[in-house]
Amino acid sequence: MGNLLRQRILGRDKSPAYQAAERAQAQGAYPYFRSIASAQDTEVIIEGKKVLMFGSNAYLGLTNHPKVKEAAIKAIEQYGTGCAGSRFLNGTLDIHLELEQRLADYVGKDAALVFSTGFQVNLGVISSLTGRNDYIILDEYNHASIIDGSRLSFSKVIKYRHNDMRDLEQKLAKLPAEAIKLIVVDGVFSMEGDIVKLPELVALAERYGGSIMVDDAHGLGVIGERGAGTASHFGLTDQVDLIMGTFSKSLASLGGFIASDHDTIQYLKHHARSLIFSASMSPASVASTIAALDIIQSEPERMEQLWANTHYATQLLRVAGLELGPTETPIIPIYVRDNDQTFQVTKVLQDNGIFVNPVVAPAVPSRLNIDSPFCNGDAYFSADRGSRD
């Protein structure tokens, strides 16, 4: 390793978040990369002890479902462990096509395209749809994959204040009418747990000639008809141009997809670099996603139980006097407002048999004003526990 690079890595000009992690390690409270020795379920095994899992994204409890595991095993027996190539060349299986049609039908679009991860979906789609004279407009609290996808584009990137439709309109009004204006938003914001103001956003897009892409990573299986996501939740599927989703949460697998009209999907097949130059989604992941989709659509009581858990947990946390964020979903942020204390709280909870996720800057904004909705250090609690078999 070059001396300058090594000096930079080992130097003292590290980010506050990195320094906070180093302090946590020194205090025996480092909360990341915790080793789990069991399946993701209501309880997990950490250091030989059972711990209640309140930090999982497995909203519907399907990662350890017998039918999902059986589907993955059968896929390996038939197709092997990998595709040994990209979708573009030798890596398209018949089950890839089956899953794409199932997903398109599920979210109400003409066609869909699956990628190896959700992150790669946003990298490939956002970077390839617009040109140098076009605009990508982002909510400031969008997921990191959306930010990185916009950075790979040659288009101009504009951010507006979180869920602030007035600020969005002011920015849209200044843009040239002839330019493509792609508005990309989370359906459910992954750190805050609130839902995008989609009806207002759709009205603005229509007024100013914009197009809309919704990242529904945390919306699928959680909101909408049979868990079909944010656009379904508001009855606005036809007004949303692109719907993106991941398989690593409600769908109990690994991968992601984009759904849209046939022409757009055909274009992305030949222009999304993260699809063309990446190995395709593994057979086991595809088959387990199909099985999870079957269960979600045939067992609506799972989503009902998820929401019962969410309301119950939120009520108890507020009665306990904890400060919660403006969540509308099973993502429940608990404000701690200090990085070091957040790590300590996480350790104390784990020592007492409860797993939660600590989230500090840059995943949440770093602010010193105690009146601000987000300061350094939040603990994140997911209310999906109890929704398993």
N, C-alpha and C positions, 0 to 999 in steps of 0.2 A: 504494500500500500504506500502511495506517495506520502512524503513527509508533510506537505501542506494539508492534504486531506486528513491524515491522522491527527495533526495538530488541531484541525477544526473539530474533529469528532471528540477529541479528548480535552479540548480547550474549555475555558471557563465561560464562554459566551453562549451557553446553552439556553434553551427556551425555558420560561418559567414552568411549563408543564413537565419538561424533562427533569428539572431540578426538584419539582414536587415528587416525582416518582423516585428519584434518588433518595430523598429524605424518607419516603415511606419504606424503602428497602432498608435503610439504616435503622428505622424504628420497628422493623419486623411487621409492618402493616402494608406491604406491597400487595395490591389487589388484582393485578393483571396476570394473565397466563396461568390461572389456577388450574391444576390438573384434576380432571374429573375421570373417575375410574368406573363409570357406569353409563347406561343410556340416559339421554335427556328425558326425564320424567318428573313426576311431582316431587320425588326425592332423588338425589344423586349422591354418589359416594366421593368424598374428598378426604384424603389422608386417612382412609379406613373408617370414616364416620359418615353416617347418614345426615344429609343436609336438605332442608326444604328449599326447593328451587323456585325463587321468585324473580329470577333474572333471565328467563328464557324467552325467545321469540316464538316458541312452538305453541302458538295461541290455542290451537284446537287439540293438542296432545297427541299428534299422529306420528311423531318420530319413532315411537316404540310400538306402534300398532302392528299386530300380527299380519294383517293383510298387506300393509305397506312393506314390511320386511320380506314377506313371502314373494311379493312382486319383484323386489330387487334381486332376490336369490334366483328366481326363475329367469330373469333377464340375463344374469351372468351366465347361467347354464346354457342359454340359447345363443347369446351374442358375445360372450366373453367379458372381460373387465374394462375394455376401452375400445375406441373406434380407430385409433392410430392415424388420425388425420382430421382435417377441418371439415365442416359442413360443406364447404365450397367444392371440395374434391371428393375424397373417399369416405367421409365421415357422416353421411346422412343415412340413418336407418329408417325402416318403415315405421318404427314406433316414434321417431322424431316427428314424422308427418302426422301420425295419429294424435300426438300430444298437441301439436300446433292447431289442428282443427278443433280439438276439444277446448283449448284455451280461447280461440276466437269465438266459438259459440258461447262459452261461459261469460265472457265480458261484453259480448254483443257487437263484435266487429267482424269484418269480412275475412280477415286472415291474420295469422300470427307467425312469429319467427322466434325460435328459442336459441339462447346463447348459453355458454358454459357457466356464467355467473351473472347475477344482477348488475354488478359493477360494470361488467363488460357491455351489457345492454346500453347503459347510459353513455359509456365512452364511445361506442360505435354509432349509436343513433344520433345523439346530439351533435357530434362532431361532423356528421356527414350530410345533414339536411339543409343547412344554410350556407350562404356564400359570403364573400368579402363585403358586399354592400348590404348585408342583412343584419338582423338583430336577434340576439337571444336574451330573453328577459327572465330573470330569476328572482324568486323569493329569497331573502337574505338567509333564511334558515333551512334552505334546501340541503339535501344529503350531499356528502362529499363527492360521491360519484357523479352527481349532476354538475357540480362545480368543475370537476376534472374534465368531464365531457365537453363543457363549454370552453375550457382552456385549449382544447385540441382543435377547436373550430377556428376558422379565419374570420368569423363574424365578430361584430361588436357585442360585448356583453354588458348588460345593464341590470343592476339589482334594485329591488324596491323593498321597503320596510315590510317586516313580516306580517302577512295577511292584511296589509293596509291597502285597500282598494283605491283610496284617494291618491295615495302616492303612486300606485301603479298607473292610474289614469293620467296623472300629470306627466309621467315619463312617456306613456304611449302617445300622448297628444303632440309631443315634440318630434316624433319620428316620421320620416317620409312615407307617404301613402303607398308608394310603389315598392317599398322594401318588404321582404318577408319578416314577420315579427313572430318568433316562436316563443311562447310563454311556457316555461317548464316549471312545474310545481310538484311538491309532495302532496299526495292525497291526504294522508295522515302524517304529520310531522313527527319524525322518529325520536326526537328528544323532548318535545313539548307535549305530544299526545293530542294536540288540537287538530281540527280538520280544516282543510282549505275552504275558503268562501267561494265555492265553485259557481253558484248561480250568479254572483256579482262579477266574477272573473269572466264567465262566458259572455255576459252582457257587454263587458268592456272589449273583449276580443271581437265580438260582432261589430261594435261601433267603430273600432280602429283597424279592422282588417287583420287581426291577429289569429294565430293558430295555437292550439293548446295541447300540451303533452302532460299527462298526469302519471307520476311515479307512485304506484299503488302497492309498494312493498309491504306496508303495514296496514293496508286497507283490505286486501284480499283475504277472505275467510273471516273478516271482522265486521265489515259494514256492507250495506247493499243487499239486494235480493239474493238469498243463498250465498252471501259472502262475495258477491260479484264486484265489490269495490266502491270507490268514491263516486264515480259517475253514475253508477246504478243507484247508490244511496240518494242522490239528488234527482234522479230521473233525467239525467243529461248525457246519456251515453252517446247519442247522435251528435251532440254539440262539442264533444271532446275528440280531437283528431287522432291522438295516439294515447294508448294505455300501456303502461309498463308495469311489470310485476316480477317478483322473485319467488323462488321455490324453497328458500331456506327458512321460511317462517311458518305460516299456516300449512303450506304444502309439503313440509317435512322432508325436504330433499336439498338439492343444490343445483342452481342454475337460474335463468331468468328469461323473460320474453318481452317482446313488443307486439302490440296488436293495433291494426289500422285497416285502411282499405287495401284492396289487392295491389293497386299500382304503387303505393308507398312501400308495402312489404317487398314487392319485386325490386324496387329501387334499392332498398336496404340490403337485400341479398347480394347485391353486386357492388356496394359502396361502403358498408360498415366494416371497417378494417379489423375491429376486434372480433368479428364473426369470421371473416375470410382467413385471418392469419392466426386463429386459435384452434386448438383441438376441440372437437365437438363434445357436447354433453354426454357423459358416460351412460351406457345402457341401464345400469342399476338406478341412476338418478332419474332417468326418463321414466322408467317403469314405476318407480316409487311415487313420482309426481302424479302419474295417471291414477294410481291406486288411491292416493290421498284426495285427488279431485273427485273420484267416485264416492268416497266416504263423505266429503263435505256436502256434496249435492244430495246424497241419500239420507243424511243424518243431520237435519237442521237443528236438532236439539243440542248439538255441540256448541254452536254459536250462541244459542240461548243460554247455555250454562256459562259460557265465557262472559256474557254480559251480566249475568246474575253475580258471578264472582267479582266482576269489576265494580259493580255498584256496592256490593258488600264490603270489599276491601277499601274503597274510597271513603265510605262512611266511617269505618272504624279508624282509619288514619286521621280523618278530620276530628273525630271525637277525641282522639289521643292528643290533639293539639299540634299536630305536625303541619308544616307549611307546604301545601301542594301547589303545583303549577296549574295552569288553566286547561287541564286535560279534558278531552271528550271521549276518550278511548281507553283500552286496557293498559296503555303506557301511562304510568303514574310517576311524575317527577316529584321528589321530596327535596325541598331546598335546604341545603346545609350552609352554603355561602362561604365556604372556606375549604381549600384543597386538602390540607392536612387533616382537618376534622372529618372530611368526607372519607378519607382513607381509614381513619380510626373507627368511624361508625361502621364501615364495611367490615372491618376486622372483628369488632365486637359482635356484630350480628352473626358472622360466620362462626365465631367461637360458641355462639348460642344456638347454632343449628339453622341459620337462615342465610341464604345466598341472595345478595342483591348486587346490582351493577353500579360502581362509582363512575361518574362522568364529569370530567373537568375540561377546561379549555385545551384545545380549540373546538372540541365537540359541542361545548356550550360557550356562549360569549363570556369573556372575562371582564367583569366590571366591579368597581369598588364601592359604588353607591348602593347602600343597603336597601334603598327604595326601588332599585331597579329589579325587574322581574327575574333576571339571571345574574348571579354573581359567581365567582369561582366556586365550584364544587356542588354537585347535586348527586343524590343517590337515586337510582332508578329502580322501580319496583314494577314488575309485570304481573297483572292480576289473572294470568291464565291458569294458575294452579288450581287443580280440582276439576278441570275440564277433560281429564284423561279418562280412559276406561276404568 
